[in-house]
Amino acid sequence: MPKKAKSKAKPKAKLSIKKSKKGRRAAPPKRRKVAVSIPALEAAATKAADFAAKHEAAAAESKGAAEQRRSDADAARQEVRKLETAAKKAKLDAANSAAAVKEANNRAAKLDALAKKARREATGREAAAERARLAAAEKARREAAQQAKREAAEKARFEAIERAKRKAAEKVERDAARKAEREAARQAKREAAEKAKIEAAERAQREAAEKAAASSAGTAPGAAE
């Protein structure tokens, strides 16, 4: 007989016993004398013994089924505890995951803020570098302009000095030339005067010689007479 049929049969047997008990309690049989034969009693006893054996077998089977059900219930409770533990662990893991996600989001937000700050600082440094470059270029331009002015002024000063030197040299040359001319003129005058003096002396000597010769010539005929 299958277990399900046995399990169904057991309650029926119990109910029938209970009903018979309740019937006896409710309406106890009247005592009356009944003539019963020994074979009938033996048959009834055998039938009662069979019924008792069947009842004991059903009770034993019901006990085994109950033990199985208790074992199944224990296994089910263990499985439930395992599932509850797994659910708790899953909740804890989810909470930890949520905390990790929150921490990751916070870290990402911090990194984003740091990146923005770094970009702002980089932009500020680039702007400062650009301003410094422009300032340096302007300073270099001013210095170049000043240097060009100084060089132009120095060149103009040198050119002025050179012009002054040339003018001075030319003046010295002109003065020397005029002085030489004056000296030459004076020398020519001296030479001319000396020459005139010599010529005058020579003329005077010739004239004196001529006079002397004339006078000597005049005295000579008178002595002859």
ChimeraX attribute file (.defattr): number of C-alpha atoms within 10 A of each C-alpha:
attribute: neighborCount
match mode: 1-to-1
recipient: residues
	/A:1	5
	/A:2	6
	/A:3	11
	/A:4	10
	/A:5	9
	/A:6	17
	/A:7	16
	/A:8	11
	/A:9	15
	/A:10	19
	/A:11	13
	/A:12	12
	/A:13	16
	/A:14	13
	/A:15	12
	/A:16	12
	/A:17	12
	/A:18	12
	/A:19	13
	/A:20	12
	/A:21	13
	/A:22	12
	/A:23	12
	/A:24	11
	/A:25	10
	/A:26	10
	/A:27	9
	/A:28	10
	/A:29	9
	/A:30	6
	/A:31	6
	/A:32	6
	/A:33	6
	/A:34	6
	/A:35	6
	/A:36	8
	/A:37	8
	/A:38	9
	/A:39	9
	/A:40	10
	/A:41	11
	/A:42	11
	/A:43	11
	/A:44	12
	/A:45	12
	/A:46	12
	/A:47	12
	/A:48	12
	/A:49	12
	/A:50	12
	/A:51	13
	/A:52	13
	/A:53	12
	/A:54	14
	/A:55	17
	/A:56	12
	/A:57	14
	/A:58	18
	/A:59	19
	/A:60	12
	/A:61	16
	/A:62	21
	/A:63	12
	/A:64	12
	/A:65	17
	/A:66	15
	/A:67	12
	/A:68	12
	/A:69	14
	/A:70	12
	/A:71	12
	/A:72	13
	/A:73	14
	/A:74	12
	/A:75	12
	/A:76	13
	/A:77	12
	/A:78	12
	/A:79	12
	/A:80	13
	/A:81	12
	/A:82	12
	/A:83	13
	/A:84	12
	/A:85	12
	/A:86	13
	/A:87	12
	/A:88	12
	/A:89	12
	/A:90	14
	/A:91	12
	/A:92	12
	/A:93	14
	/A:94	13
	/A:95	12
	/A:96	12
	/A:97	14
	/A:98	12
	/A:99	12
	/A:100	13
	/A:101	13
	/A:102	12
	/A:103	12
	/A:104	13
	/A:105	12
	/A:106	12
	/A:107	12
	/A:108	12
	/A:109	12
	/A:110	12
	/A:111	12
	/A:112	12
	/A:113	12
	/A:114	12
	/A:115	12
	/A:116	12
	/A:117	12
	/A:118	12
	/A:119	12
	/A:120	12
	/A:121	12
	/A:122	12
	/A:123	12
	/A:124	12
	/A:125	12
	/A:126	12
	/A:127	12
	/A:128	12
	/A:129	12
	/A:130	12
	/A:131	12
	/A:132	12
	/A:133	12
	/A:134	12
	/A:135	12
	/A:136	12
	/A:137	12
	/A:138	12
	/A:139	12
	/A:140	12
	/A:141	12
	/A:142	12
	/A:143	12
	/A:144	12
	/A:145	12
	/A:146	12
	/A:147	12
	/A:148	12
	/A:149	12
	/A:150	12
	/A:151	12
	/A:152	12
	/A:153	12
	/A:154	12
	/A:155	12
	/A:156	12
	/A:157	12
	/A:158	12
	/A:159	12
	/A:160	12
	/A:161	12
	/A:162	12
	/A:163	12
	/A:164	12
	/A:165	12
	/A:166	12
	/A:167	12
	/A:168	12
	/A:169	12
	/A:170	12
	/A:171	12
	/A:172	12
	/A:173	12
	/A:174	12
	/A:175	12
	/A:176	13
	/A:177	12
	/A:178	12
	/A:179	12
	/A:180	13
	/A:181	12
	/A:182	12
	/A:183	13
	/A:184	13
	/A:185	12
	/A:186	12
	/A:187	13
	/A:188	12
	/A:189	12
	/A:190	12
	/A:191	13
	/A:192	12
	/A:193	12
	/A:194	12
	/A:195	12
	/A:196	12
	/A:197	12
	/A:198	12
	/A:199	12
	/A:200	12
	/A:201	12
	/A:202	12
	/A:203	12
	/A:204	12
	/A:205	12
	/A:206	12
	/A:207	12
	/A:208	12
	/A:209	12
	/A:210	12
	/A:211	12
	/A:212	12
	/A:213	11
	/A:214	11
	/A:215	11
	/A:216	11
	/A:217	11
	/A:218	11
	/A:219	10
	/A:220	10
	/A:221	9
	/A:222	8
	/A:223	7
	/A:224	6
	/A:225	5
